[in-house]
């Protein structure tokens, strides 16, 4: 699959690594093109391009920026109309101990409103960058789960294919409005990892009785 990653930070770099290993055709872009080039240089099959050239051929776009940068990052990329955009952002305060958006909306819904015409799918927001970079299996042998929420079945299917190609388990979390639940879940994961000292090799999931 042809996939564009927007963002060259820890999550963006981890996506480029794992998507490349999974055999996808990966393009990475960022506000600072030099950082995108540095990320791509580590993975010979990945390419770095300027934002205005990044999405024309993409089947899926992964938004791997901070929430506060998300809308401007998407607006800097041409040819996004009709594209599936996987939003991994969480609307956290600077100390990462609280949400800035919630109850009646979510980061994903606000992004969808601000950039109309794209198919926003919430996924991977409960996965730490360290987990993504190191692979989808925890040391106890459990696969890491990503929850997928969106209003388009086609978009959710593409997000599922991307996730499962990297070895993740997936759970359909319903419509995009359910990002209002997933973003607080990510906040709890962040608290447990950093505030409670459990570390970043953790991830939430649901256990179903067979």
C-alpha positions as CSV (number, residue, x, y, z in Angstrom):
1,X,0.0,0.0,0.0
2,X,1.2,3.6,-0.7
3,X,1.2,5.4,2.7
4,X,2.2,8.9,3.5
5,X,3.4,9.7,7.1
6,X,3.1,13.4,8.2
7,X,5.5,14.0,11.0
8,X,9.1,13.1,11.7
9,X,9.0,12.8,15.5
10,X,9.1,9.6,17.6
11,X,5.8,8.3,16.3
12,X,6.4,9.4,12.7
13,X,9.8,7.7,12.7
14,X,8.3,4.5,14.3
15,X,5.6,4.4,11.6
16,X,8.2,4.8,8.8
17,X,10.2,1.9,10.3
18,X,7.4,-0.5,10.8
19,X,5.5,0.3,7.6
20,X,8.7,-0.1,5.6
21,X,9.4,-3.5,7.3
22,X,5.8,-4.5,6.4
23,X,6.5,-3.9,2.7
24,X,4.5,-0.7,2.2
25,X,5.6,2.1,-0.1
26,X,6.3,4.8,2.4
27,X,6.6,8.6,2.0
28,X,7.4,10.9,4.9
29,X,6.9,14.6,5.1
30,X,7.3,17.2,7.8
31,X,7.4,21.0,8.3
32,X,11.2,20.6,8.5
33,X,12.0,18.6,5.4
34,X,15.5,18.0,6.6
35,X,14.1,16.0,9.6
36,X,11.9,14.0,7.2
37,X,14.9,13.3,5.0
38,X,16.8,12.1,8.1
39,X,14.0,9.7,9.0
40,X,13.8,8.3,5.4
41,X,17.5,7.9,5.2
42,X,17.4,5.1,7.8
43,X,15.0,3.1,5.6
44,X,16.1,2.7,2.0
45,X,12.6,2.0,0.7
46,X,11.2,5.2,2.2
47,X,11.2,8.6,0.5
48,X,11.0,12.1,2.0
49,X,9.2,14.9,0.1
50,X,7.9,18.4,0.7
51,X,4.3,18.6,2.1
52,X,2.8,19.8,-1.1
53,X,4.0,16.7,-3.0
54,X,3.4,14.1,-0.2
55,X,-0.1,12.8,-0.7
56,X,-0.9,12.8,-4.4
57,X,-0.4,9.0,-4.8
58,X,-1.2,8.0,-1.2
59,X,-3.9,5.5,-0.4
60,X,-3.6,6.2,3.3
61,X,-2.2,9.2,5.2
62,X,-1.0,8.9,8.8
63,X,-1.2,12.1,10.8
64,X,1.7,11.7,13.3
65,X,2.0,15.2,14.7
66,X,1.0,16.8,18.0
67,X,-2.7,17.7,18.1
68,X,-1.9,21.4,18.1
69,X,0.0,21.1,14.9
70,X,-2.4,18.7,13.2
71,X,-4.7,21.1,11.2
72,X,-1.8,23.2,9.9
73,X,0.1,20.0,8.9
74,X,-2.9,18.7,6.9
75,X,-3.5,22.0,5.3
76,X,0.1,22.1,4.1
77,X,-0.4,18.8,2.2
78,X,-2.1,19.0,-1.2
79,X,-4.4,16.4,-2.8
80,X,-6.0,15.2,0.4
81,X,-9.6,15.3,-0.7
82,X,-11.2,11.9,-0.3
83,X,-8.1,10.4,1.4
84,X,-8.2,8.2,4.4
85,X,-6.4,10.1,7.2
86,X,-5.4,8.0,10.3
87,X,-5.4,10.5,13.2
88,X,-3.1,9.3,16.1
89,X,-3.2,12.6,18.0
90,X,-4.3,13.1,21.6
91,X,-5.3,16.6,22.9
92,X,-3.1,16.7,25.9
93,X,-2.0,19.5,28.2
94,X,1.7,20.4,28.2
95,X,2.4,18.2,31.2
96,X,0.5,15.3,29.5
97,X,-1.7,14.8,32.6
98,X,-5.0,16.1,31.3
99,X,-7.1,16.5,28.1
100,X,-7.8,19.9,26.5
101,X,-10.8,18.5,24.5
102,X,-13.4,16.1,25.6
103,X,-17.0,15.2,26.6
104,X,-18.8,16.8,23.6
105,X,-16.1,16.4,20.9
106,X,-12.7,15.0,20.3
107,X,-9.4,15.8,18.6
108,X,-10.4,13.6,15.7
109,X,-13.8,15.3,15.3
110,X,-12.3,18.7,15.5
111,X,-9.7,17.8,12.8
112,X,-12.4,16.4,10.6
113,X,-14.4,19.7,10.9
114,X,-11.3,21.9,10.2
115,X,-10.3,19.9,7.1
116,X,-13.5,18.9,5.3
117,X,-13.4,16.3,2.6
118,X,-11.0,13.8,4.2
119,X,-12.0,10.5,5.8
120,X,-10.7,10.8,9.3
121,X,-10.1,7.5,11.2
122,X,-8.9,7.4,14.8
123,X,-6.3,4.7,15.5
124,X,-2.9,4.1,17.2
125,X,-3.5,6.9,19.7
126,X,-3.3,4.5,22.6
127,X,0.1,3.1,21.4
128,X,3.3,4.5,22.8
129,X,6.0,5.4,20.3
130,X,8.4,3.0,22.0
131,X,6.0,0.1,21.5
132,X,5.4,1.0,17.9
133,X,9.1,1.3,17.2
134,X,10.0,-2.0,18.9
135,X,7.2,-4.1,17.4
136,X,3.7,-5.1,18.1
137,X,4.4,-8.0,20.5
138,X,5.0,-7.3,24.2
139,X,7.5,-9.4,26.1
140,X,4.8,-11.5,27.5
141,X,3.8,-12.6,24.0
142,X,0.6,-10.5,23.8
143,X,-0.1,-8.6,20.7
144,X,-0.7,-4.8,21.1
145,X,-4.2,-3.7,20.2
146,X,-5.1,-0.6,18.3
147,X,-8.7,0.6,18.5
148,X,-10.2,1.9,15.2
149,X,-13.0,4.5,15.1
150,X,-14.5,6.2,12.1
151,X,-17.6,6.9,10.1
152,X,-16.4,5.1,6.9
153,X,-16.3,1.3,6.8
154,X,-13.9,1.6,3.8
155,X,-11.6,3.9,5.9
156,X,-11.7,1.6,8.9
157,X,-10.9,-1.4,6.7
158,X,-7.8,0.4,5.3
159,X,-6.7,1.3,8.9
160,X,-7.2,-2.3,9.9
161,X,-5.1,-3.6,7.0
162,X,-2.3,-1.2,7.9
163,X,-2.4,-2.1,11.6
164,X,-2.5,-5.9,11.0
165,X,0.3,-5.7,8.4
166,X,2.5,-4.4,11.2
167,X,1.4,-7.2,13.5
168,X,-1.2,-5.3,15.6
169,X,-4.5,-6.7,16.8
170,X,-7.5,-4.4,16.0
171,X,-10.8,-3.7,17.7
172,X,-13.5,-1.8,15.8
173,X,-14.5,1.0,18.1
174,X,-17.5,2.3,16.2
175,X,-18.0,5.8,14.8
176,X,-15.6,8.7,14.9
177,X,-17.5,10.2,17.9
178,X,-16.1,7.3,19.9
179,X,-12.7,9.0,19.7
180,X,-14.2,10.8,22.7
181,X,-13.6,7.5,24.6
182,X,-10.3,6.6,23.0
183,X,-8.5,9.8,23.7
184,X,-9.2,9.6,27.5
185,X,-8.0,6.0,27.3
186,X,-4.8,7.2,25.9
187,X,-4.6,9.8,28.7
188,X,-4.9,6.9,31.2
189,X,-2.2,5.0,29.4
190,X,0.1,8.0,29.5
191,X,-0.5,8.4,33.3
192,X,0.1,4.7,33.9
193,X,3.3,4.8,31.9
194,X,4.8,8.0,33.2
195,X,2.8,9.1,36.3
196,X,2.5,5.7,37.9
197,X,5.9,4.5,36.7
198,X,4.9,1.5,34.7
199,X,7.0,2.5,31.7
200,X,6.2,2.7,28.1
201,X,6.1,-1.0,27.2
202,X,2.4,-1.1,28.1
203,X,-0.8,-0.9,26.0
204,X,-4.5,-1.2,26.8
205,X,-6.7,-3.9,25.3
206,X,-10.0,-5.7,26.0
207,X,-10.2,-9.4,26.8
208,X,-13.2,-11.3,25.5
209,X,-14.4,-14.6,27.0
210,X,-14.6,-17.2,24.3
